[in-house]
Amino acid sequence: MGNSEHRRMYAAVAALVMAAGTTVNAYAEEAADLSATAEESAAEVKNENSDYSGNFGKDVKWEYDPESKTLTVSGKGPMDYENGNPDYTLFYKNHEWAKETEKIVIEDSVESIIFDAFSRFVSLRSVSIPESVKEIGADAFSNCISLEEVVIPSGVTRIDWGVFTNCYDLKKVTLSEGLEAIDMSAFKGCCSLDSVHIPDSVTTIGNEAFKYCLKLKEVNLPETIENYGENIFDYRQDNEFLRLKVFGPNGRSFAYKNGYQFDIDGLVYSDTSGVCGEYTDWSFDSETGVYTISGTGLADWLPINGNWTEDVKAIIVKEGVTGIGGNGLGYYFTGAESVTLPESFEGFHEETVNGLSDLAITSITLPDKMTVLHEGILHHCEKLKDVKLPANLISIEENAFSGDVSLESIVIPDKTEKIGQYAFSGCGLKEVTILSKFVRIDEDAFYSCDPSMVICGAKGSVAEEYAKKHKFKFKALVRGDADGNDVIDISDISILSLGLVGEKELNFKQKNVLDVDGDHDVDIADLAKLRQYLSKKIEKL
């Protein structure tokens, strides 16, 4: 073969090789393009499917079924941020289907629900929380406006703030024993909720925990609750249906101070019984006509508008009650013929101007702990004849006994420092004994009293000076003269003897004149001195 033939053969082979090379490269490029398209399609499919599944951290997963509209959370341990990313806390913003979800199932072994986890799942109707869950974070179900019922498992000790805020359709909540705290705004705005049973394990309820729950009618407050926040429930004017069932003094104090309607320790109040103080109650027995105040501390509000107030015949204040405020007992119970006050009673509130006024009583004993008789306390008790004043009385204020036309005599104790303006104005007094030597007596204290009234007191006392100035007759008290006949004799010794053995109660005047040894105590020593005087063993007392 010549050189020219070799050159033609090489050229042909080269052409074939070049052609073949071009075909292989083209095929490879086409295959690569097809592979890339397939991968992109697979990635798109994968991305589309990932919107229905994911994780709440390493150990907890979630999956959404669009057909049943159910979100299922599974795994073991605590729930973390979505995909472990703190920026993904608002789950509903990351998934369009969140607003269509009707059911959430949290499977056993999941231990917590992170804050804001299912907030604004607006179509959510039910949620299943297993016993394994120990913690529910703040706002976890807030603004789930269609949620109707929820059961809090026993392992949850705290319902964090705002967990169920604005769950408008929430009608039933089951709180399990073991729960210790309901934080602020936990159920705020749950306006379909009508009752809540709080377990005995709860010790704290935070601010506005049940605020704007305007259909709430019944809530129990166990004795275990120690800490009450502010504005926990709506005020009475906003929710007139709410009635609390409280147990123990803390619950009672909370309910009373905030003006809620409540029943205490299983007792149901009625039109003839109720609450009149933080720790005091009142009741009326229509058969006997007895109105009773019981409990401890101040009774600062008493009912005055009942149909039965005119039927009250007797008022009994039980031992333990220390005072009465509000409208007092006077004026509204005008048919009351007797009032019994306990030794614990310290008096009426200074702003209570109708303490015992306008009653039909004929006598009364005022307890020794009363140091002030406030303005008008026994004003206009027209049938009042006998008053025993407190031994420790310091002040008789303005108009205290004014208008008591049947009151003919009274003994004012030796500790009294003031008799105020018009204190006994218009009284039917015939004799007033003032044992205090230096008491301040207002010029008009006995205004419009009978000019023939006698004022008895110590010689050289303010009482004597007042009597002379206002032209009342003055009678000096004779030491040892218990019967008031101006003579010391055997009858005075008899009165003292009976008083010492408890067969006769000595009044203030008698105690004053029988304290012959001047030690401010009437005892056997005074009896001995009286006997010495009568037997002429001593010349004077």
KEGU-469167 format. One line per field, with one value per residue (C-alpha): x, y, z; residue number from 1. Coordinates in nm, 2 decimals, decimal comma. Example, Ala and Ser with C-alpha at 12.3 -4.5 7.8 and 13.67 -1.06 7.14 Angstrom:
2
x c(1,23:1,37)
y c(-0,45:-0,11)
z c(0,78:0,71)
n c(1:2)
***
This chain:
541
x c(0,00:0,14:0,18:-0,12:-0,35:-0,22:-0,30:-0,66:-0,72:-0,59:-0,81:-1,12:-1,04:-0,98:-1,31:-1,49:-1,32:-1,41:-1,77:-1,79:-1,64:-1,90:-2,18:-2,06:-2,02:-2,36:-2,52:-2,34:-2,45:-2,81:-2,80:-2,66:-2,95:-3,21:-3,05:-3,05:-3,41:-3,50:-3,31:-3,48:-3,82:-3,74:-3,62:-3,95:-4,15:-3,93:-3,98:-4,36:-4,38:-4,16:-4,43:-4,63:-4,36:-4,07:-3,92:-3,93:-3,56:-3,36:-3,60:-3,95:-4,11:-4,44:-4,65:-4,96:-5,24:-5,43:-5,71:-5,80:-5,66:-5,47:-5,13:-4,94:-4,64:-4,44:-4,10:-3,94:-3,83:-3,89:-4,02:-3,77:-3,80:-3,91:-3,61:-3,41:-3,42:-3,53:-3,65:-3,92:-4,11:-4,43:-4,52:-4,85:-4,66:-4,44:-4,72:-5,03:-5,23:-5,20:-5,51:-5,70:-5,59:-5,88:-5,70:-5,36:-5,25:-4,94:-4,82:-4,69:-4,33:-4,33:-4,25:-4,32:-4,49:-4,28:-4,41:-4,61:-4,61:-4,97:-5,07:-5,33:-5,44:-5,77:-5,96:-5,83:-6,11:-5,94:-5,60:-5,48:-5,21:-5,05:-4,96:-4,59:-4,61:-4,48:-4,46:-4,68:-4,50:-4,64:-4,90:-4,88:-5,25:-5,33:-5,58:-5,70:-6,04:-6,22:-6,07:-6,36:-6,21:-5,88:-5,75:-5,43:-5,24:-5,14:-4,77:-4,81:-4,74:-4,78:-5,00:-4,77:-4,88:-5,13:-5,14:-5,51:-5,56:-5,84:-5,96:-6,31:-6,49:-6,32:-6,61:-6,45:-6,12:-6,00:-5,73:-5,57:-5,44:-5,08:-5,12:-4,96:-4,98:-5,21:-5,01:-5,12:-5,37:-5,37:-5,74:-5,79:-6,06:-6,20:-6,55:-6,74:-6,60:-6,88:-6,72:-6,37:-6,28:-5,94:-5,77:-5,65:-5,29:-5,30:-5,13:-5,11:-5,34:-5,18:-5,31:-5,61:-5,59:-5,97:-6,03:-6,29:-6,44:-6,78:-6,99:-6,80:-7,05:-6,88:-6,53:-6,41:-6,11:-5,95:-5,80:-5,46:-5,44:-5,20:-5,12:-5,39:-5,31:-5,50:-5,81:-5,82:-6,19:-6,42:-6,58:-6,94:-7,08:-6,92:-7,02:-7,32:-7,34:-7,01:-7,03:-6,72:-6,71:-6,43:-6,27:-6,06:-5,98:-5,75:-6,02:-6,28:-6,06:-5,98:-6,35:-6,48:-6,21:-6,28:-6,66:-6,73:-7,04:-6,93:-7,03:-6,79:-6,69:-6,98:-7,24:-7,48:-7,60:-7,95:-8,18:-8,16:-7,79:-7,47:-7,13:-7,08:-6,71:-6,38:-6,43:-6,78:-7,13:-7,49:-7,81:-8,18:-8,42:-8,77:-8,93:-8,76:-8,68:-8,32:-8,05:-7,70:-7,35:-7,08:-6,72:-6,40:-6,29:-6,48:-6,83:-6,80:-7,11:-7,46:-7,77:-8,03:-8,27:-8,42:-8,79:-8,74:-8,54:-8,85:-8,91:-8,59:-8,66:-8,32:-7,97:-7,69:-7,33:-7,12:-6,79:-6,50:-6,66:-6,45:-6,64:-6,91:-6,88:-7,09:-7,44:-7,42:-7,71:-7,92:-8,19:-8,28:-8,36:-8,60:-8,80:-8,51:-8,59:-8,25:-7,89:-7,62:-7,26:-6,97:-6,66:-6,45:-6,64:-6,43:-6,68:-6,83:-6,62:-6,58:-6,77:-7,06:-7,30:-7,60:-7,43:-7,73:-7,95:-8,33:-8,37:-8,65:-8,41:-8,47:-8,13:-7,78:-7,44:-7,15:-6,83:-6,53:-6,31:-6,51:-6,30:-6,49:-6,87:-6,88:-7,12:-7,49:-7,42:-7,73:-7,91:-8,29:-8,34:-8,66:-8,73:-8,37:-8,37:-8,05:-7,70:-7,39:-7,09:-6,75:-6,51:-6,23:-6,44:-6,23:-6,45:-6,83:-6,87:-7,12:-7,49:-7,40:-7,72:-7,92:-8,29:-8,30:-8,60:-8,65:-8,29:-8,31:-7,97:-7,62:-7,28:-6,98:-6,66:-6,35:-6,13:-6,35:-6,17:-6,43:-6,81:-6,88:-7,12:-7,49:-7,38:-7,69:-7,90:-8,27:-8,23:-8,47:-8,18:-8,26:-7,91:-7,57:-7,27:-6,93:-6,66:-6,37:-6,24:-6,09:-6,31:-6,36:-6,73:-6,85:-7,07:-7,37:-7,31:-7,64:-7,82:-8,20:-8,19:-8,42:-8,29:-8,37:-8,11:-7,85:-7,48:-7,29:-6,92:-6,61:-6,59:-6,37:-6,41:-6,48:-6,83:-6,90:-6,78:-6,99:-7,30:-7,26:-7,20:-7,51:-7,73:-7,76:-7,78:-7,45:-7,42:-7,07:-7,01:-6,95:-6,68:-6,83:-7,19:-7,29:-7,67:-7,65:-7,83:-7,54:-7,49:-7,23:-7,40:-7,45:-7,64:-7,32:-7,13:-7,40:-7,38:-7,00:-7,01:-7,26:-7,05:-6,74:-6,90:-7,06:-7,42:-7,46:-7,31:-7,17:-7,21:-6,95:-7,07:-7,07:-6,73:-6,60:-6,73:-6,65:-6,29:-6,22:-5,85:-5,80:-5,61:-5,86:-5,98:-6,27:-6,17:-6,16:-5,94:-6,21:-6,46:-6,22:-6,18:-6,55:-6,60:-6,33:-6,50:-6,84:-6,69:-6,52:-6,18:-6,09:-6,23:-6,26:-6,23)
y c(0,00:0,34:0,64:0,81:0,51:0,51:0,88:0,83:0,53:0,73:1,02:0,79:0,63:0,97:1,09:0,78:0,83:1,19:1,12:0,85:1,08:1,35:1,10:0,97:1,32:1,42:1,12:1,18:1,54:1,44:1,17:1,41:1,66:1,38:1,28:1,64:1,68:1,36:1,48:1,81:1,65:1,41:1,71:1,89:1,59:1,56:1,93:1,90:1,60:1,77:2,03:1,74:1,61:1,73:1,73:1,92:1,86:1,54:1,30:1,43:1,42:1,54:1,44:1,59:1,40:1,65:1,40:1,36:1,71:1,55:1,65:1,37:1,43:1,13:1,03:1,04:1,32:1,70:1,89:2,14:2,41:2,30:2,15:2,26:2,62:2,89:3,11:2,85:2,89:3,02:2,68:2,81:3,06:2,80:2,57:2,69:2,38:2,48:2,69:2,38:2,13:2,00:1,75:1,71:1,38:1,38:1,02:0,87:0,93:1,29:1,48:1,85:2,09:2,39:2,75:2,88:2,53:2,52:2,88:3,01:2,67:2,83:2,52:2,29:2,12:1,86:1,78:1,46:1,51:1,19:1,13:1,15:1,52:1,71:2,06:2,28:2,60:2,95:3,03:2,67:2,67:3,04:3,17:2,82:2,97:2,64:2,42:2,27:2,05:1,97:1,73:1,83:1,52:1,46:1,50:1,87:2,08:2,43:2,57:2,84:3,19:3,23:2,86:2,88:3,25:3,34:2,98:3,12:2,78:2,60:2,46:2,19:2,18:1,89:1,98:1,68:1,63:1,72:2,06:2,32:2,65:2,82:3,11:3,45:3,47:3,09:3,08:3,45:3,51:3,15:3,30:2,97:2,81:2,78:2,58:2,48:2,23:2,32:2,03:2,04:2,03:2,39:2,65:2,95:3,12:3,41:3,75:3,74:3,36:3,35:3,70:3,76:3,42:3,58:3,26:3,12:3,03:2,79:2,76:2,59:2,74:2,47:2,55:2,47:2,79:3,02:3,28:3,47:3,71:4,02:4,03:3,65:3,66:3,92:4,16:4,10:4,38:4,21:3,85:3,84:3,46:3,37:3,21:3,08:2,78:2,86:2,65:2,78:3,14:3,23:3,16:3,34:3,65:3,66:3,62:3,88:4,14:4,13:4,14:3,80:3,60:3,29:3,00:2,89:2,54:2,38:2,62:2,78:3,12:3,24:3,55:3,50:3,42:3,53:3,69:4,02:4,04:3,88:3,62:3,69:3,57:3,67:3,48:3,55:3,30:3,40:3,18:3,34:3,68:3,65:3,81:3,66:3,77:3,51:3,45:3,64:3,99:4,28:4,26:4,55:4,50:4,40:4,35:4,62:4,57:4,23:4,20:4,06:4,34:4,48:4,14:4,13:4,12:4,03:4,08:3,85:3,92:3,60:3,59:3,64:3,93:4,24:4,52:4,63:4,87:4,97:5,08:4,93:4,77:5,08:5,25:4,96:4,71:4,94:4,65:4,50:4,48:4,34:4,35:4,11:4,21:3,97:4,05:4,04:4,34:4,65:4,89:5,03:5,18:5,55:5,62:5,40:5,67:5,44:5,19:5,10:5,40:5,40:5,05:4,94:4,81:4,89:4,80:4,72:4,62:4,76:4,54:4,67:4,66:4,95:5,26:5,50:5,55:5,71:5,97:5,87:5,52:5,49:5,80:5,81:5,48:5,61:5,30:5,27:5,29:5,11:5,13:4,98:5,16:5,00:5,00:5,12:5,39:5,69:5,90:5,96:6,14:6,38:6,28:5,94:5,92:6,22:6,18:5,88:6,01:5,71:5,71:5,84:5,76:5,67:5,61:5,73:5,54:5,69:5,63:5,85:6,16:6,32:6,38:6,53:6,79:6,69:6,35:6,33:6,61:6,57:6,26:6,20:6,20:6,26:6,16:6,14:6,00:6,11:5,91:6,07:6,37:6,55:6,46:6,72:6,80:6,99:7,29:7,13:6,78:6,78:7,03:7,03:6,79:6,84:7,13:6,92:6,67:6,58:6,54:6,32:6,32:6,38:6,70:6,95:6,77:6,90:6,75:6,98:7,28:7,19:7,14:7,48:7,66:7,51:7,53:7,15:7,02:6,86:6,57:6,47:6,10:5,97:5,71:5,38:5,48:5,20:5,25:5,62:5,73:5,95:5,74:5,46:5,18:4,80:4,80:4,92:4,63:4,39:4,52:4,49:4,14:4,02:4,17:3,99:3,65:3,70:3,72:4,08:4,27:4,60:4,89:5,15:5,40:5,13:5,01:5,36:5,45:5,10:5,13:5,28:5,21:5,38:5,10:5,09:4,74:4,64:4,35:4,20:4,48:4,74:4,52:4,51:4,89:4,95:4,72:4,91:5,24:5,12:4,97:5,31:5,16:5,42:5,77:5,82:5,64)
z c(0,00:-0,10:0,11:-0,04:0,05:0,41:0,44:0,31:0,56:0,86:0,76:0,75:1,08:1,24:1,11:1,25:1,59:1,60:1,51:1,77:2,03:1,96:2,00:2,34:2,48:2,36:2,52:2,84:2,86:2,79:3,05:3,31:3,23:3,28:3,61:3,74:3,64:3,83:4,14:4,13:4,10:4,39:4,60:4,52:4,63:4,94:5,02:4,97:5,20:5,47:5,54:5,69:5,91:6,12:6,46:6,79:6,85:6,84:7,02:6,95:6,60:6,46:6,16:6,01:5,83:5,61:5,56:5,93:6,01:6,29:6,42:6,60:6,82:6,92:7,06:7,40:7,63:7,63:7,33:7,18:6,92:6,58:6,40:6,70:6,58:6,83:6,55:6,47:6,80:6,63:6,47:6,31:6,10:5,94:5,83:5,64:5,75:6,12:6,09:5,96:6,23:6,44:6,66:6,83:6,97:7,19:7,24:7,56:7,65:7,54:7,85:7,78:7,55:7,46:7,50:7,20:7,06:6,93:6,97:6,72:6,60:6,54:6,42:6,70:6,88:7,09:7,23:7,40:7,66:7,81:8,17:8,06:8,01:8,31:8,18:7,96:7,85:7,84:7,57:7,45:7,35:7,36:7,10:7,01:6,98:6,89:7,16:7,36:7,63:7,79:8,06:8,24:8,34:8,71:8,63:8,55:8,86:8,70:8,43:8,30:8,22:7,93:7,84:7,75:7,70:7,47:7,41:7,35:7,31:7,60:7,80:8,02:8,20:8,41:8,66:8,81:9,17:9,18:9,02:9,25:9,06:8,81:8,67:8,56:8,27:8,24:8,14:8,07:7,81:7,82:7,79:7,75:8,07:8,33:8,61:8,73:9,00:9,16:9,33:9,69:9,58:9,44:9,65:9,42:9,17:8,97:8,86:8,62:8,59:8,51:8,40:8,13:8,19:8,18:8,19:8,49:8,76:9,00:9,12:9,44:9,63:9,86:10,19:10,06:9,85:10,02:9,75:9,57:9,28:9,18:8,97:8,94:8,85:8,70:8,94:9,05:8,82:8,52:8,61:8,84:8,81:8,97:9,31:9,48:9,71:9,95:10,22:10,50:10,62:10,33:10,07:10,27:10,32:9,94:9,84:10,09:10,03:9,65:9,68:9,53:9,61:9,80:10,03:10,30:10,41:10,25:10,40:10,16:10,25:10,19:10,23:10,61:10,65:10,50:10,54:10,72:10,76:10,66:10,92:11,05:10,96:11,03:11,05:11,13:11,29:11,17:11,44:11,74:11,59:11,69:11,47:11,54:11,45:11,49:11,40:11,48:11,41:11,26:11,12:10,88:10,67:10,79:10,57:10,61:10,32:10,40:10,43:10,78:10,94:11,11:11,26:11,46:11,83:11,98:11,86:11,99:11,91:11,98:12,16:11,92:11,73:11,81:11,64:11,40:11,11:10,82:10,91:11,26:11,44:11,50:11,30:11,08:11,35:11,54:11,68:11,86:12,24:12,36:12,25:12,39:12,33:12,42:12,63:12,31:12,17:12,14:11,98:11,67:11,39:11,43:11,11:11,22:11,35:11,41:11,63:11,86:11,79:11,77:11,92:12,15:12,42:12,78:12,91:12,79:12,92:12,73:12,75:12,93:12,62:12,47:12,54:12,31:12,26:11,92:11,80:11,83:11,95:12,16:12,03:12,05:12,23:12,39:12,61:12,74:13,13:13,24:13,09:13,23:13,09:13,02:13,31:13,08:12,90:12,81:12,59:12,54:12,21:12,07:12,09:12,23:12,45:12,32:12,32:12,56:12,74:12,97:13,10:13,46:13,60:13,48:13,64:13,45:13,53:13,69:13,38:13,16:13,04:12,81:12,79:12,45:12,32:12,36:12,49:12,71:12,55:12,60:12,83:13,12:13,37:13,73:13,87:13,71:13,90:13,76:13,93:13,74:13,93:13,63:13,34:13,06:13,03:12,73:12,81:12,63:12,74:12,94:12,73:12,77:13,07:13,36:13,58:13,89:13,78:14,05:13,97:14,21:14,23:14,45:14,64:14,46:14,13:13,78:13,82:14,12:13,93:13,63:13,84:14,01:13,68:13,51:13,82:13,87:14,23:14,34:14,58:14,71:14,73:15,08:15,10:15,24:15,16:14,93:14,95:14,89:15,21:15,32:15,62:15,67:15,85:15,87:15,53:15,36:15,51:15,40:15,04:15,04:15,19:14,93:14,66:14,77:14,78:14,44:14,55:14,44:14,15:14,26:14,02:13,94:14,20:14,48:14,38:14,39:14,74:14,89:14,79:15,13:15,14:14,80:14,62:14,33:14,42:14,64:14,85:15,21:15,32:15,25:15,45:15,74:15,74:15,72:16,03:16,21:16,14:16,25:16,57:16,64:16,62:16,36:16,34:15,97:15,63)
n c(1:2:3:4:5:6:7:8:9:10:11:12:13:14:15:16:17:18:19:20:21:22:23:24:25:26:27:28:29:30:31:32:33:34:35:36:37:38:39:40:41:42:43:44:45:46:47:48:49:50:51:52:53:54:55:56:57:58:59:60:61:62:63:64:65:66:67:68:69:70:71:72:73:74:75:76:77:78:79:80:81:82:83:84:85:86:87:88:89:90:91:92:93:94:95:96:97:98:99:100:101:102:103:104:105:106:107:108:109:110:111:112:113:114:115:116:117:118:119:120:121:122:123:124:125:126:127:128:129:130:131:132:133:134:135:136:137:138:139:140:141:142:143:144:145:146:147:148:149:150:151:152:153:154:155:156:157:158:159:160:161:162:163:164:165:166:167:168:169:170:171:172:173:174:175:176:177:178:179:180:181:182:183:184:185:186:187:188:189:190:191:192:193:194:195:196:197:198:199:200:201:202:203:204:205:206:207:208:209:210:211:212:213:214:215:216:217:218:219:220:221:222:223:224:225:226:227:228:229:230:231:232:233:234:235:236:237:238:239:240:241:242:243:244:245:246:247:248:249:250:251:252:253:254:255:256:257:258:259:260:261:262:263:264:265:266:267:268:269:270:271:272:273:274:275:276:277:278:279:280:281:282:283:284:285:286:287:288:289:290:291:292:293:294:295:296:297:298:299:300:301:302:303:304:305:306:307:308:309:310:311:312:313:314:315:316:317:318:319:320:321:322:323:324:325:326:327:328:329:330:331:332:333:334:335:336:337:338:339:340:341:342:343:344:345:346:347:348:349:350:351:352:353:354:355:356:357:358:359:360:361:362:363:364:365:366:367:368:369:370:371:372:373:374:375:376:377:378:379:380:381:382:383:384:385:386:387:388:389:390:391:392:393:394:395:396:397:398:399:400:401:402:403:404:405:406:407:408:409:410:411:412:413:414:415:416:417:418:419:420:421:422:423:424:425:426:427:428:429:430:431:432:433:434:435:436:437:438:439:440:441:442:443:444:445:446:447:448:449:450:451:452:453:454:455:456:457:458:459:460:461:462:463:464:465:466:467:468:469:470:471:472:473:474:475:476:477:478:479:480:481:482:483:484:485:486:487:488:489:490:491:492:493:494:495:496:497:498:499:500:501:502:503:504:505:506:507:508:509:510:511:512:513:514:515:516:517:518:519:520:521:522:523:524:525:526:527:528:529:530:531:532:533:534:535:536:537:538:539:540:541)
***
